Amino acid sequence: MPEVTFIEPGPDTFRILLTTDNHVGYMENDQIRGDDSWKTFAEILSIGRERDVDFILQGGDLFHVNSPTKKSYYHVMRSLREHCWCDKPIEYKLVSDPSDAMAAKHFTYPAEYDMNVNVGMPLYAISGNHDDATGEELLSPLDVLGVSGLLNHFGRVIDNEQISICPLLFNKGSTNLALYGLHSIREERLMKTMASGNLEFLEPDTGDDGTIQWFNLMCIHQNHVHRPGVKVVEETSLPTFLDFILWGHEHDCRPVAMRNDITGSYILQAGSSIATSLTEGETLDKHVYILSIKGKDFSLEPIKLKTVRPFVMKDVILSRTGLRATSSNKKEVLNFLMMQVELMIEKANSVWKENNVELFEEGIVTEADIPLPLIRLRVEYSGGYEVENPRYFSNRFVGKVANVNDVVLFYKKKKYQGRNGRKLLVDKGECESDIDDEVNDDNEDLLGFANEDEENNILGMINDKINDQDLILLTKKKVSETLENLVEHDQERSILNRFVQTEEEEHIDLLEKLTIEEDSDTFEGLDTGSVKDVKKSFRELAKRIRIETQLNTGSSTVEERVGSGESADRATKTAGPVLFNAQSTKASSSRVAGEIPVKGTRTSDYVVNSESEKEEEAEHETRSALFDIPLPESVRKATTPNPSRGSTSQRGRARTYARPKTRVNAFRNQKSTQNSLLDVLMGKK
């Protein structure tokens, strides 16, 4: 399986165009950058036609969102129809059943084998984390394009807990190709499936004597680069028989395939075709690749894209520029930074000219046709420097840059403990001149912008900003996953609405299914660990309710009860399991519906005075019944028994009140209990 310098095109050679992360639709409403994504995608398809490839392999995130706009659909469908539907003959053969690999509901065969359409350059694609399947039928934008005969969507997984990857088998002359695909799956879920042994790869038949050779090509869309707090799929977790892996999702474009010494596979991180964040990795030249395969040999040819908007980034540390850190020197500092931006703009324009020399020589484009560049100036201003609002500074370059609102990024360095134990940075922005680049961008305290990395360490940020005591009903993991979806899919309203609705319905359903008795059917099917987690979560909730009651009523006995283990256990037994953290997720699926039998005597045994007193007494009686907290003195009155309800001794701890009027029935007491819990859970009290 060696990589060779060049493989001659011929009847035994597969020629495949590799691309990934096209993100069509990114910033499509921006007046300057709105057309960048689909223009580059059209260029990629035109390269495929010009270079006479057999087919195109796309590694995920063709669209930027999983519900593309009509504009995005239109330009993608137009480009596919213009370049892929042609009279070019198909020179390879499909020699396997494609239904398992494509897993489509309709048309479970490649579009080039449909007699109703004339596909000369097929496009095979997997879905990424941006254009993943959603809805009741789990459809992605690629399914829409697939059913229309414009591309072939493969690598679908129906059950993430039991994954079987079946390849598409092709033959061209003496070369056999096995094409594997796996759509984007959350890393935690995929790693769990791998660890449980429920991920299998089906290998093609090599014959009785093993003389039939297959080139095994894999397409995957997962985290690849290690970052703090980010789960990745390790290269060594994939089968060793894979010869070449196209790895999508990472936007840094690496122009060569790297060999893994353990597995022997070659991994190509092709990168994105458009910059979706102003980070250093996006400044690298964008490429597509021609993969030539003959037998077990392959060659890789990178092709630089020409329609990509130029992007230049630079770092400036003001303390090393010789500028004085005084308030009177602010104008001089700003003039220096403006000059740096102007130089970066000139550099970006010259780079674009170099990449498109032929267009200038042929007179197709002129100076006026050079696209406005993306500019990012990161300025570290520790040491007492005064700077301008980053948005005001950026707006000075309207008409010269494409990103008019975020040209500059001002930040200060945090304290950082070096490997030798000394402090590299000190308080109040005092910067030591001997500090080198040991302090990287992960230690930046950014002002004006939240984070500089494309793949933000959202969970790490949440762990840093939120304590466990701040969350009762949600978990940090759920919050971080929701924020990641907001960043990835760019659909704030729909994602937030769905998240709030799902959490609300889930926990209201759990409250309605609570039971008092620990030995009831509620705990059937739960392991010991789940029950303990449930108890611990609800014990914490009970403590908070009791402390709140003490503050509201001034009772001196509440604190003593909260501190006792017996009281906490009784509160736990009273409530039953509640889903509070990731460890108790099994509890939500195994609950048995039932009413909430209130501990003690029903509130219907009490007679209340007025409408306002009625609500107050119902609330306090509910808390007293659930958590054995005595009624506050403000609502406890000397009364006589209600004759219609029998004697006091017959009703246990029941208390009755004078002036019998309106009674509160048990159903209302039950709802009052749930509403009181909900108020505390949702932070209303």
Summary of the structure (lengths in Angstrom):
residues: 685
radius of gyration: 32.4
end to end distance: 66.0
largest distance: 105.0
contacts: 2117
relative contact order: 0.07
helix: 37%
strand: 16%
